Each structure stands twice: as structure tokens, then as C-alpha cells.
Amino acid sequence: MTRQAVHLGATQETLLIPLYGRAVESRKPEGEAVLRDPAAEAMVEAIDYDFSRFDGGPSLTGAVLRTNLFDHWVRAFLAEHPGGTIVEIGAGLNTRYERVDNGRAHWFELDLPDVIELRRTFVTDSARRRMLAASVLDADWTAAPQAQGGPYFLAAEAVLGFLPEDGVRRALDMLAERFPGALLALDTTGPGMVDTQDSHDALSKVSARLRWNCPDPKLLEEWRPGNRLLASHIFTTMPAEVHDALPPRHQEMIAAMKQQDLPQVRDYRLNLLQLG
Ligand SMILES: C[S@@+](CC[C@H](N)C(=O)[O-])C[C@H]1O[C@@H](n2cnc3c(N)ncnc32)[C@H](O)[C@@H]1O
């Protein structure tokens, strides 16, 4: 099989880290994997890239634990709103649709044009699923999800940290204006991770760097009156139902993390914000 070359911008290349994390996880034996993602396995097989540079570090597992929590939040949203609208912001090659779609929801998958071009080689638009090629900061892309109607769940997984703070503020204000009351899942990185990224096991292997340093996601409530932080977790404080469903090895790893209290764990938060 001829593998497909990828031509991605620097920030866009980072999508290959969580993609590879899901594929590696998915290949694990029964009872040892956090999730199954055969679509991610097939994409990694098809792409001509030296994924082995990401082997051996804790980040692949971290990415999978993050995805697992975001999947949990989307499933909970769909249980309440089966016909709701999911917007993946900076979708990369994420296959959340394949993992959690319920046969009724509507999905929009937004990313920069070069990523959407690559994504289109694996994913096809359908009546309930549509890709959008734009920056989250562009004014026009929201028209299609707005025309679809809500309620809305917006997932910005490992995306906003690559923008400067004023870009994140503009993006959040625009999302709140266009999708008032929507739930937004986003991760925030504080100084413990932003200041050490040159030695980070995965980010040190690519040229993109995190730019938004958010020491406390509670600040997002101050940025805009009406924003409400509904949940904020680190890997060692996952919701009980998510933690307890993890394979034993992952639970042991998390217990070990608790003992170590590393700044890069303490300062990396997975948040659920209601936009007001
Ligand atoms: C680390 S990847 C995460 C991809 C995906 N969310 C996942 O979890 O697999 C970061 C993604 O953010 C996208 N991205 C970065 N800046 C963006 C912007 N201004 N607008 C839309 N997407 C952006 C990149 O192209 C890339 O796909």
C-alpha cells in the first residue's frame, strides 16, 4: 500500500499526536484499552509519517484520557439532547463521530483548510455530518451550525492553547455571541506545562508551541459575565464514573501521578464551560 504524504502547517501537525495516541490505545488487548478507535488505526496505517517519534512518553496516554473525558461529556449531552448539534473546533483527524454518534445528532467538524483537505481523504460529508474549512477566528463559519439550530456542544480539544490569549478571548466571545448557552469543552495549560514544553515528550518533537498560558480556568468566568465553569478536572481528579471505568493499569498510573504531584499534571486542566 502506498502511504499518503501529509503537508501540514506547524500547528496543524500536532493533530498527529492525539491521532497516534488513539490508534496505539485501540490496538491494546481486551480489558487494557481506554477506548476502541479502528478509524484512527486505519488513518495511522495510511499516513506516511514517522509516528514512532511520539513513542514511549506519557503524552499519548494523556491525550487518550482527555479524549475519553470529552467523549463522556458528549455522550452525556446527547443523552439529554439526542438531536443536538456537536461542533468539533480544531477537529484534526479526531473520530469522535465514529466513537459516540447516536444516529440523530448533527455534527460540524471545523479545522484549517489543509487539515480539512486531509480529513476529506478519510471522511465524507453526510446529511448529519459536515466539515468546515476555516479558522475558529473567522467570522463566517458559524453560519452553518447556527442555521442547523441547537442545543450545542462545542468541543475544542487541544486547540485553543495554540492561540495567543487575545485570540482565545476573541474566539470565546464570538462563540458565546453566536451560540449562547452552549457547552464548551476545552483544555487549559498553566505555567507548569507552558514553561516546560521544550522538554515535553511529544511537543518537543514538533515545532508548534503552546501560546496561551491559563493559570486558572476560573478566569474564563471573569472574561465574560455569564460564562459558567461547570467542571474542571486534572488527570488525577477525573469524575468518579470516568475514573472507575478505566482499565486497572490506567488507574494505577493515575494513583502514581497523585503521589508525584507533577506541575505539568497539576497545571493541565480539562474544563466544561457554559457560554453566556
Ligand atoms: C493537537 S491538534 C488536536 C486535534 C483534535 N482536536 C484531536 O483531539 O485529535 C490541534 C488542532 O487544532 C487545529 N487548529 C489550530 N489553530 C486553529 C484555528 N485557528 N482554527 C481552527 N483549528 C485550529 C489544528 O489544525 C489541529 O488540527
Ligand as a Chemical Component Dictionary entry (heavy atoms), coordinates in Angstrom:
data_LIG
# 
_chem_comp.id                   LIG 
_chem_comp.type                 NON-POLYMER 
_chem_comp.pdbx_formal_charge   0 
_chem_comp.three_letter_code    LIG 
# 
loop_
_chem_comp_atom.comp_id 
_chem_comp_atom.atom_id 
_chem_comp_atom.alt_atom_id 
_chem_comp_atom.type_symbol 
_chem_comp_atom.charge 
_chem_comp_atom.model_Cartn_x 
_chem_comp_atom.model_Cartn_y 
_chem_comp_atom.model_Cartn_z 
_chem_comp_atom.pdbx_ordinal 
LIG C1  C1  C 0  -3.417 18.930 18.868 1  
LIG S1  S1  S 1  -4.448 19.027 17.446 2  
LIG C2  C2  C 0  -5.980 18.417 18.126 3  
LIG C3  C3  C 0  -6.873 17.814 17.078 4  
LIG C4  C4  C 0  -8.158 17.188 17.601 5  
LIG N1  N1  N 0  -8.942 18.129 18.369 6  
LIG C5  C5  C 0  -7.890 15.967 18.421 7  
LIG O1  O1  O 0  -8.089 15.981 19.637 8  
LIG O2  O2  O -1 -7.458 14.967 17.831 9  
LIG C6  C6  C 0  -4.750 20.789 17.257 10 
LIG C7  C7  C 0  -5.715 21.093 16.128 11 
LIG O3  O3  O 0  -6.119 22.468 16.219 12 
LIG C8  C8  C 0  -6.229 22.961 14.903 13 
LIG N2  N2  N 0  -6.165 24.426 14.930 14 
LIG C9  C9  C 0  -5.136 25.202 15.340 15 
LIG N3  N3  N 0  -5.435 26.503 15.204 16 
LIG C10 C10 C 0  -6.696 26.549 14.689 17 
LIG C11 C11 C 0  -7.560 27.612 14.316 18 
LIG N4  N4  N 0  -7.182 28.888 14.440 19 
LIG N5  N5  N 0  -8.779 27.306 13.838 20 
LIG C12 C12 C 0  -9.164 26.011 13.710 21 
LIG N6  N6  N 0  -8.389 24.955 14.060 22 
LIG C13 C13 C 0  -7.162 25.224 14.528 23 
LIG C14 C14 C 0  -5.032 22.323 14.211 24 
LIG O4  O4  O 0  -5.115 22.430 12.807 25 
LIG C15 C15 C 0  -5.109 20.903 14.731 26 
LIG O5  O5  O 0  -5.935 20.089 13.948 27 
# 
loop_
_chem_comp_bond.comp_id 
_chem_comp_bond.atom_id_1 
_chem_comp_bond.atom_id_2 
_chem_comp_bond.value_order 
_chem_comp_bond.pdbx_ordinal 
LIG C1  S1  SING 1  
LIG S1  C2  SING 2  
LIG S1  C6  SING 3  
LIG C2  C3  SING 4  
LIG C3  C4  SING 5  
LIG C4  N1  SING 6  
LIG C4  C5  SING 7  
LIG C5  O1  DOUB 8  
LIG C5  O2  SING 9  
LIG C6  C7  SING 10 
LIG C7  O3  SING 11 
LIG C7  C15 SING 12 
LIG O3  C8  SING 13 
LIG C8  N2  SING 14 
LIG C8  C14 SING 15 
LIG N2  C9  SING 16 
LIG N2  C13 SING 17 
LIG C9  N3  DOUB 18 
LIG N3  C10 SING 19 
LIG C10 C11 SING 20 
LIG C10 C13 DOUB 21 
LIG C11 N4  SING 22 
LIG C11 N5  DOUB 23 
LIG N5  C12 SING 24 
LIG C12 N6  DOUB 25 
LIG N6  C13 SING 26 
LIG C14 O4  SING 27 
LIG C14 C15 SING 28 
LIG C15 O5  SING 29 
# 
